[in-house]
Amino acid sequence: MPIYEYICDHCHEKFELLRSFSKADAPAPCPVCEHEGRRCAVTTFACVSKGAGGETHSVGGGGCASCASGSCAGCKH
C-alpha cells in the first residue's frame, strides 16, 4: 500500500497517509484542523529484504524513477 502526501486547503498543512489505490483521490481529514485535504503526491519509499542466503536486496529510496530502478542516469544521484 503506498503512502500519499496530502495538503489541506484550509491551513496548508502537508501530511501523509497510508492508503489503498482505490482511496488515493478521496479527501483526507487534516490532522491539524480536520478540514479536508487533497492528494498532491506519492511519497517515495525504500524497501529492504534479506534473501534465503542472507544477501540484502533493496528497492526504491531514490530521487526519481531512474534511481528506483537501480540506474541513476536520469538525475545523476
Residue frames relative to the residue before (quaternion, step in Angstrom):
aa qw qx qy qz dx dy dz
M 1.0000 0.0000 0.0000 0.0000 0.00 0.00 0.00
P 0.3729 -0.7567 0.4931 0.2126 3.61 -0.77 0.99
I 0.3891 -0.6576 0.5892 0.2626 3.51 -1.36 0.37
Y 0.1446 -0.7962 0.5853 0.0511 3.57 -0.75 1.07
E 0.3261 -0.7177 0.5818 0.2000 3.54 -1.17 0.67
Y 0.1126 -0.7886 0.6041 0.0204 3.54 -0.96 0.96
I 0.1591 -0.7515 0.6275 0.1271 3.53 -1.30 0.36
C 0.3919 -0.7135 0.5376 0.2198 3.54 -0.99 0.90
D 0.4020 -0.7269 0.5080 0.2283 3.57 -0.81 1.02
H 0.6534 0.5315 -0.3093 0.4414 3.59 1.19 -0.47
C 0.8318 0.1559 -0.0565 0.5298 3.62 0.68 -1.08
H 0.4213 -0.7494 0.4163 0.2961 3.60 1.36 -0.03
E 0.3382 0.7265 -0.5125 0.3084 3.58 1.19 0.53
K 0.2449 -0.7319 0.6137 0.1662 3.58 -1.05 0.80
F 0.0719 0.7931 -0.6000 0.0762 3.57 -0.97 0.89
E 0.3407 -0.7425 0.5487 0.1776 3.55 -1.26 0.47
L 0.0575 -0.7786 0.6242 0.0285 3.54 -1.19 0.67
L 0.3536 -0.6758 0.6055 0.2271 3.53 -1.16 0.74
R 0.1480 0.8080 -0.5463 0.1637 3.59 -0.43 1.23
S 0.5400 -0.5922 0.4825 0.3536 3.53 -1.24 0.47
F 0.6645 -0.5034 0.3710 0.4090 3.57 -1.26 0.42
S 0.6646 0.5363 -0.3117 0.4165 3.58 0.95 -0.83
K 0.7366 0.3795 -0.2257 0.5123 3.63 1.16 -0.45
A 0.3589 0.7876 -0.4531 0.2137 3.59 1.29 0.00
D 0.7703 0.3690 -0.1930 0.4829 3.59 0.89 -0.90
A 0.4787 0.6587 -0.4462 0.3713 3.60 1.24 -0.01
P 0.5610 -0.5931 0.4405 0.3736 3.62 -1.01 0.68
A 0.1896 -0.7775 0.5931 0.0877 3.55 -1.13 0.73
P 0.4702 -0.6867 0.4674 0.2981 3.61 -0.92 0.81
C 0.4483 -0.6877 0.5107 0.2555 3.55 -0.89 1.00
P 0.4295 -0.7208 0.4746 0.2658 3.64 -0.82 0.90
V 0.6532 0.5121 -0.3170 0.4589 3.61 1.22 -0.32
C 0.8440 0.1330 -0.0347 0.5184 3.59 0.65 -1.09
E 0.4212 -0.7507 0.4099 0.3018 3.59 1.36 -0.09
H 0.4395 0.6351 -0.4979 0.3943 3.62 1.20 0.37
E 0.6179 -0.5634 0.3943 0.3810 3.57 -1.25 0.27
G 0.1948 -0.7558 0.6161 0.1059 3.51 -1.08 0.87
R 0.2894 -0.7433 0.5750 0.1820 3.57 -1.24 0.43
R 0.5680 -0.6106 0.4360 0.3382 3.53 -1.17 0.67
C 0.0823 -0.8075 0.5825 0.0444 3.55 -1.00 0.82
A 0.8222 -0.0393 0.0320 0.5669 3.67 1.10 -0.38
V 0.3824 -0.6341 0.6019 0.2989 3.51 -1.38 0.22
T 0.3793 -0.7336 0.5204 0.2170 3.57 -0.76 1.02
T 0.4408 -0.6786 0.5145 0.2837 3.58 -0.99 0.81
F 0.0792 -0.7984 0.5965 0.0241 3.54 -1.17 0.53
A 0.2466 -0.7311 0.6074 0.1891 3.53 -1.32 0.17
C 0.1218 -0.7767 0.6157 0.0536 3.54 -1.13 0.70
V 0.0530 -0.7940 0.6056 0.0024 3.58 -0.81 0.99
S 0.0396 0.7921 -0.6080 0.0361 3.57 -0.94 0.88
K 0.3697 -0.7089 0.5551 0.2294 3.55 -1.26 0.42
G 0.3997 -0.7107 0.5320 0.2284 3.54 -1.00 0.89
A 0.7290 -0.4338 0.3088 0.4301 3.54 -1.31 0.15
G 0.7146 0.4307 -0.2458 0.4934 3.60 1.12 -0.66
G 0.6216 -0.5683 0.3339 0.4233 3.61 1.26 0.18
E 0.4865 0.6636 -0.4439 0.3549 3.61 1.25 -0.07
T 0.3660 -0.7304 0.5408 0.2003 3.56 -1.14 0.68
H 0.1139 -0.7653 0.6320 0.0426 3.55 -1.01 0.93
S 0.0440 -0.7975 0.6007 0.0345 3.58 -0.92 0.82
V 0.0979 -0.7727 0.6268 0.0241 3.52 -1.16 0.73
G 0.8252 0.2308 -0.1716 0.4862 3.57 -1.06 0.77
G 0.5449 0.6396 -0.4543 0.2958 3.50 -1.29 -0.43
G 0.5706 0.6142 -0.3765 0.3941 3.57 1.26 -0.11
G 0.6098 -0.5850 0.4056 0.3484 3.50 -1.33 0.06
C 0.7978 0.1180 -0.0751 0.5865 3.59 1.23 -0.13
A 0.7141 -0.4409 0.3109 0.4462 3.56 -1.27 0.08
S 0.6157 0.5491 -0.3542 0.4405 3.60 1.04 -0.68
C 0.6607 0.5026 -0.3078 0.4649 3.58 0.94 -0.88
A 0.6495 0.5342 -0.3203 0.4362 3.57 0.97 -0.85
S 0.6896 0.4568 -0.2867 0.4833 3.57 1.13 -0.55
G 0.6128 -0.5814 0.3382 0.4148 3.60 1.28 0.05
S 0.6826 0.4073 -0.2811 0.5376 3.58 1.27 -0.02
C 0.1910 -0.8096 0.5476 0.0901 3.58 -0.74 1.01
A 0.2662 0.7942 -0.5072 0.2027 3.59 1.12 0.57
G 0.6558 0.5644 -0.3120 0.3925 3.58 1.06 -0.70
C 0.8389 0.1432 -0.0501 0.5227 3.61 0.85 -0.86
K 0.4305 -0.7502 0.4104 0.2889 3.58 1.31 0.08
H 0.3134 0.7424 -0.5288 0.2664 3.63 1.07 0.66
